[in-house]
């Protein structure tokens, strides 16, 4: 172990189980680590990466780690840097999308775009582009057969399955409808390229295409990153797996893969239990299992085992979960609540939380559908209990923060007329201006072609208040003439505080104060996460990249109850879990029942229930009602399978 620090390395091994230790000490060759919920996989991953970095005598030695959420990536990065300080330059830890963005920034020319491309992540923006594509590419008769939202869904499907516009006809039984869609798809891509922009699925699509067309770039990635670690691999779709295949080619197999087929709950996004079979067939890995669950009590673990054992599509010879905790004794960690209807369920669950949990920071209410959570939130509000549905939010809500974001975006993408249009709406609203898109566009097109400069010139001429002038001066100083976005953002946040406190009667402030406060909290959280992850070298385009990839959801207020869909809870854990809506047609869903009890859809619903149950550290409360929205429902079959009802 040359140049290693034995004391530090040995500290990584303390308290690990035999199986965890084998995984941490794994060196060369492919490994498939089957890690159940609460099995300590994050510690295993971070400890292994830290060990590899410690043992390497070469400063050029780098490790690649990919996961599915920015939150997971941030946690891993923080842990590793605490173990191996000053190793930022020897790591890439991020999501598949952030990795692709990094790759494309350096190799964008091979995709026919420039490296400062914009990312269009919101469905609102993309729907607008699809609508424009429909108008530009189709005849009046053809337009009647096209629904823009459905067309966007079809485009996303094609890209996630690596189907180009030229090849998409094969996906249609009806050739005439396929030809209409193909025109829209071609035009959609043309518009994006004209804007020097990519959508989420394009990030993977173009990265894979470039790597396949230019094998030397794949070789460079293999030489740069000696070891690859992939977390939550069961959630990968075809495009994500194809990326790994293309990068690895036939000459690389130092892939450390962590997965759990019992937690596949993203089939709608292309995840499949067959993905692990594909990996095994391609890379022939050794296999290890981490069956010990250190999170849940034995009672909850037994419940989870009973449920998921009913699934057929599982890893052969998979070990059942084993609890690493002592039995709960007389504390009753599992309870079942029964109500007459969904309204009574919502009120009853809130009452139960209030009576049982003085501190609510580690209480979560989970449900299969958003409708149930909304009803519980209303019941909580009536009782004065802080509760909020936690979900990904792609955009800021208030004019103040919308202006900030689009101002930063336009300072980078100065030829993007769409961003100019997005900027003008909150700007005019905030300062009671009437700046017109067409006049600014005409002015720019007839002179310098810089929409950012043209907007700023027009805005200065129209400025009628000290507030507007103050902001515009800083925009000119910090963004137009230089790349001082950090200084501008710091000024603007201080300016927001003054503006909102001195303009309470201003309509955008008076009516939207709650939105402003939520946006401020979300912005502060993102700012902290991004600059902690990237450091002082974070440029405007790097920050905007991360801003686009991250949710604009504010953190939960202190002593508040988190309300989540089961999908949103993935990767989280809580002391006390309430799982509501355990009724037929809800969990399992109506659509899953159509395929039969052992269909892939039904098995995924069973996995949804399994994931929800295994979020609980201390107590699990399950609930169901006889009626939902006035319709009579039977108790969920999962309650019988877990032997909670006859």
N, C-alpha and C positions, 0 to 999 in steps of 0.2 A: 504494500500500500504506500507507494512513493509520495512524499510530500503531504501526506494526509495528517490530520490532527487526531490521533487515536482517542483522546478524551472526548472530543466533540462527536466523533463517529460513534463511539460506544454509547453516548447519551441518546443517540437516535434509536438505539435498540432497547432501551429500558422500558419495561412494562409491555412489550409486544408479545403476542401469542406466537406459538411455533409457526403457524401458517403466515401470520403477518411478517415475521422475521424472515422467512424464506422469500417472500415477495420483495421486501426492502433490500435484501442482499442479492436479488436477481441481477445478473450481469448481461451477457450477450444472448441474442436469440429471442424469438417471439414468445410472449407469455400472455395467456388469456386468464385474467383474474376474475373469477365469479364472486362478486362481493355483494352480499345482501344488505338490506337497510340497517343502519346503525352499526356496521361492522368495522368502522374505523378506516375506510378506504382513503379518505382525504389525508389522514396521518400517514398511511402507507405510501401514498403517492408522493407527498411532500418529503417524507423521510428518504425515500429512494432517490429522488432528484437531488436532495441536499447531499446525500452520500456520494453520488456520482460527481457532483461538483467539487466536493472536498477531496476526493481521491484523484482527481485529474490534475496533473502537474502543468497542463497547458492552458494558458489564458484564452486561447482560441476555441477551447472545448465548449460546445453549446448543447443545450437540451431544449427540445420542443415539447410543450404540453398544451393540449387542446381540450377544451371542455365546452359545455353548452350555454353557460350563463356568465355574464360579466361578474356577478356576485361570487360565483365559485372560483373564477379566475383570480379575482382580487384577493380572496381568502388564501388561495394557494400561494400566490406571489408573496403576500405578507408573511406567511409562515416560513417560506423558504428563505426570504431575506433576513428574517430574524435568526435563522440557523446559519446562514452563509452570507454575512454582510458583504456589501459591495459586489454582488454577483449579478446585478441587473443586466449587464451587457452579455452575460453568458446564458441568458434565458429568453425564450419567448413563451409566455403563458397568456393564453387568450382563447376566444371563441373561434370556431371555424371561420366566421365572417370577418373577425378582426385580423386573422392570419391572411385571409384572401385580400383584404384591403391593403395590408402591408406589402404583400407580394405585388399587387397590381400598381401601387404607387411607384414601384421601382421598374415595372415592366409593362406599363400601360400602353406604350407605343405598339406593342405586338397585338393589342386589341383595337388599335385604331383610335385611341383616345389619349388625352394628355394626363399626366400624373396628378394634376390637381382637380380630378373629377369630383363632382358632387354625388352624394348618395341620396336617392329618393326612397325613403323607407315607409312613409305614411301612405295608407290606402287612398286618402283624399287626393294627394298629388298624382298618384299613379292612375286613379280613376279618370282624372282630368286628361292625362296623356292618352289613355285608351279612347276616351270620347273624341279627342282630337284626331286620333288615328282612324277611328270609324268615319269621321267626317271627311278626312283627306283621301282615304283609300277606297271607299265604296260608293257605288251608285246610289241614287235615291231609293231605288227598289231594294237593293241589297241591305240598306240600313235598317229596314223594317224587321229583318230577321236576326238582328244582333242586339244583345243585351250587354252593355259595357262591363258591368260587374262580373257577369258570367265569362265574358271574354278575358278579363283580367285573371280570373281563377284558372282558366284554360292555359293562359300564358305562364302562370306560375307552375302549373302542373308540367308543362313542357320543359321549362327550364330546370326544375328539380329532377327531371328524368333525362336531362341532357339532350332534349329534342330541339333542334334549331328550327327557324322558320322554314328553311328549305326542306326539312324532313318531316314536318308536322302532319302532312296529309295522311300518312300511314296510321295516324291515331284516330281517324274518322271513318266510320262505316259509310256515312253519307258524304260522297266526294264533293258535291256542290257546296254543302255547309263547310266542309274542310277547306275548300278553296277560298270561301269568304273569310274564314278565320285566318287563313294564311296571309291574306292581304293586310288584315289588321295587325297581325303579329309582326310582319315585315315593317309596317309603318311605325308601330310602337317602338321597335328597336331603332329605326331611323331617327325618330324624334329624340329619343334618349341620347343617341350619339351626337346629334346636333347640339344638344344642351351640354355635352361633355359630362354625362351623368350615367349612373348605374343604379339599378334597383338591387334589393337584397339577393335575389336569386341569380342576378347577373354576376355578382361577385364570385360565386362558386363556378358558374358556367364558364366565364372567361378565364379564370385561373386554371381550370382543368384543361380547357382548349389550348391555352398557351403552353402548358407543361407537356401536353401530348404532342404538340407540333414542334416543340423545341426541347428534345431530351436533355440537352446540356444544362438547361435550367433545373430540371429534376435532379440531375447529378450534383449541381451546385448546392441544392437544398440538402441532399444526403451527406455531402461533405461538410456542410455548415453545422447541421444538427446530427450529432452522432447517435443520440437516443431519442426516441419518440414515446411520449406517454399520452394516451387517449382515454379520457374519462367519460362515463355515461355512454359508452359506445352503443348500447342497445337502442339509443334514440336516433342514431344516424339514418339518414335517408340514402337513396341511391347516389345522389350527387356527392354527398360527403364521403361515402365509402369509395366512390370512384376517384376522389381527390387523393385519398391515401394510396390507392392502387397506382395511380399515375405517378405520384411522388416517389414511391418505393421502387417502381419498375420491377425487375426480376433480380435485383442485386442487393436489396436492403431488407433486413428482417429484425432489426433491433427495435421492435415495436412492443410496448408494454400496454396492454389493453385492459381496462376495467369495465365490467358490464354486469348487468343482472337482468336476465330475461323475464323475471317476475315483476319488473318495473317498466315494461314496455307499455306506455300509455299515449304514444304519439303516432299510432297507425295512420291517422288522417294526414299526417305530415310525411308519410313515407317510411316510418320506422317499421321494422318487421323482425319477428323472432328468427327469420332465416338469415338475418345479417350476420349473426355469430357463426352460422354454418358457412357462409361465404368467406368470412375471415379465416376460419379453420381450414377450409379447402384451399385458399390462396396461400396462407403463410405457415400452416402446419404447426401451430403453437403448442407448447406445453401448457398444462392447465393447473391452476390452484384454486381452492375455494376458501372463502372467509365466511363460515356459517354462523359465527358467534355475533349476536346482536347485543351491544353494550348500552343501547338506548332504552329498550322496552322491558317491562316486567315479564316474568315467565308466563303470566296469565295472558298478556296481550300477544306475546310471541306464539303461544299455543293457538290462539284465535286466528292469527294470521296464517299459520301453517295449515290449519284445518281448511281455511278458505282456498288458498292458492293451490293446494294439493288436488283440487277438483279440475284444474287445467291440465290438458294433455300436451300442449305445445310448450315444453320446458326442456332445459338442458338434461340429457340422460344422466342418471346416477347423481342427480343434484342432492346435496345434503339438505335436510330441513334446518330451519333456523334454530339456534340454541341461545337462550337468554344468558347473558353474562351478569345478570343482577339477581339478587335474592328475591324470593316470593314476597308479594305485598302484604301477606298476612291478613289482618282484619280490615284493611283500608278500602276494600272493594274497588280495585282499579278499573273495572268494567261495569257499566250500567246501561240499561236499555229503557228509554222513555217512550211512551205511547200516548198519542193525542188524537182528538177527534178530527181535526182538520189542520191545514197548513198554517192558518192564522194562529190557532191555539199552540201549534208547535213553535212558531216564532216567539210568541209571548212566553211560553213555558221554558224555552231554552235560555232566554235572556234572564228570566226570574231565577233560574237555576244557577247561572253564572254569578248573578248578584249575591245570592245567598251563600254560595260555596267559595268564591274566590275574591278575597279582599284586594289582592294584587292581580291585575288582568293583563299585565305585559306578556305573560307566557300562556295566554289562553287564545285558542284559535277555533273558529267555527268553519268547518269544511262542508261543501256540498258539491254535487255533480253539476248543478246548474246555477247560473247567475240569478235567476228569478227567486230561488229560495233565499239566497244571501240578501237580496234587496229587501225581502219581507222581514228578515231578521234585523237588518239595519234600521228599518222603520220602527220596529218594536223597540229596539235599543234607544233610538232617538226619543221616543215617547217617554221612556223611563229615565232619560238623562244620562244614559250610558254611552260613553265615547266608543264608537265602532265604525270601521270603514272597510269597504271592499277593496282588497289589495289586488290590483291588476296592472298589467303593463299599460302604460300611457305613452303614446308616440309623440304627442305635442304638448306644449305649454298652453294654458287656457287663457291667460290674461294678455291684453294688448301690450302691456309694459314688457313682458318677457318675449312675446312674439316678435316685437320690434328688435329687441336685443339679438335674438337668434338670427333673424333674416338680415340684419345689418352686418353681422359677422360673416354670414354666408355670401352676401353680395360683395363684400370687400375682397373675397377670394375669387368667386366666380362672377367677374364683372361683366361678362357677356351673356348672362342667363336672364332673359327677360321674364321668365316665370318667377324667379326669386325677387326681381324688382316688383312685380305685381303683388307678391306675398308681403313684401316690406311696406308698400304704400298703404295697405289696408289698416294695420295697427297704427302707423305713423299719422295718417290723416285723422284717425279716430282720437288719438291721444291729444293732438295739438289743434284739432278743429281746422285742418288744412283741406284743400281740394286739389291737391296735385294729381294730374292726369297721367296715366300710364303712356298713352299714345304720344303726348307732347314730349315727355322725357325721352321716350324711345326715338322719336324723330330727331330730337336735338342730338342725341348720342350718335345715331346712325349717320347723320350728316356731317359729323366732325371727327371725334376721337373713338367712337364705338365703345366707350366706357360708361355703362349704365350707372355704376356707382358714383362716378364723378358727376354725371349729368343730373342724377337725383339730388346730390348734395348742393350743386349750384342752384337748382330750382328751389330747394328747401330754404336756402339762405335768403333768397329773394322774397319768399313768402313768410319768413319767420316773423311772428307778431308777439312773441313773449320771451322773457328772459330764460324761461325753462327750455324752450325749443332751441334758442340760440346757444345756450350753454352746452347742450348735448351735441349740436351740430359742430361747434368749435372743437370739441374733443374727438368727434368722429373724424374730422379733417386732420387733426394733429396725430392721432394714434392709429387710425386705420387707413386713411387715404394716402398719407405720406410715409407711413411705416408699418411695421408689423408689431405693434405694441398692444395686442388684444388684451393681455393681462391687465395692463394699466387702465385701458378703457373699461373693462368689465368691473374693476374695482371702483373706478369713478362712478360708473352707471348704477351700481348697487347702492352706493351712498346717495346718489342723486334720487333714486327711487324712494328712499326713506324720507328725504326732504319733500319730494313731490307729493307723495301720498299723504303725509301729515299736514301739508299746507293747502291741499286741494281735495279735502274730504267731500266737497259738494260736486266735484267734477264727476260726471256720469261714469266714465270708465273706472274711476276709483271707488265711488260710492256704492255702485251696484256689484262690483267685482272684487271687493276687498278680500273675501274668503279665497277666491281664485289666486289673487296676488300673493297672499300669504302661503298658499300651497305651492305655487310656482317657485317662490323664494326658497322654501325648504327643499324642494326637489333640486333646484339649481345648486344650492350649497352642497348637497349630498354628492351630486355628479361632479362638481368642481373639486371637491375633496378627493373623491375616488380616482378621478382621471389624473390629477397632478401627483397624487401619491403613487399611482401606477407608472406613469411616464417620467415624472421628475421635472427638473428645470428646463429640459430640452423640448418640452411640449410646445409646438408651434400652433398657429391658428388652424391650419388644415387638420393637424393631428387632433386638436381639441374638438373641432367640429365633427370629425370622423367618429370619435368616441361619443359625442353628444347624440349623434344620429343613431348609434347602435344601442344606446342605453335608454331605459324607461325613464320618463319624466314623472314618475310616481313619487310623491313625497313620502318620507318615513312616517310610520305610525306615531301618533301623538302619545305622550307618556300616559301609562295606565289605560291605554285603549285596547279594545278587543279587535283582533285581526279577523277579517272575514275573507275566505279564499275559496276559489274553486280548487278541486283536487289537483288539477294540472298546475295551478299556480303554486301549490304547496310543495311541489317536488324539490327535493334538496334541503328542505327546512325541517326543523323539529321543535316541539313545544312541550311544556310540562303537561298541559291539559288540552285535549282534543275533543271537540264535539263534531260528530259526523251526522248531518241531518239529511232527511229526505230518503231514507232507506225503504223505498217502496217501488213496486213494479212500475215500469215505464219511466222511472226517474233514475234509479240506480238498482238494477240495470235499466238502460234507456230503452225507449220504445223501439228504436231502430235496431238495437242489438238483438232484440228478441225475434226479429224476422228470420234471422239465419239459423235459429235453433240453439239449443243449450250448449253445444260444443263448437259453435261457429267461432272464427277468429274475433268477431265483434263482441260476442258474449265473453270470451276469455279476456279480452281487453277490459271490459267492464269489471270483471272479477279482479283484474290487476289494479284498476282504479281504486277499488275498495281496499285492496291489500296495501297500496301506497298510503291511503288515508289513515288506515289503522296504525301503520308503523311510523307515523309522525309523532306518536305519543310517548313521552318519557315517563309520566307518572299515572295519569288517568285517561280513560277513554269512555266517552258518553255517546251512545248511539241513539238515534231517535227516528220515529216514523209516525205517519198520521193515516187515518182511514180515508181522508179525502184531500185532494189537491186541486185547487181552482174549481171546486164543486164536483169534481169527478171522483167516484169511488175507486180506490186503489188497494191492491193486495200488498201485504208486507213483502219486502224484497226476499227473493229466494236465497240471497246471501245470508240472511239471518238464520234460516233453516240450516244452511250448509255449515254455519258456525255453531250450530246447536244452541242458539239463543232463544229460539221459539220452536214449537213442534211443527 
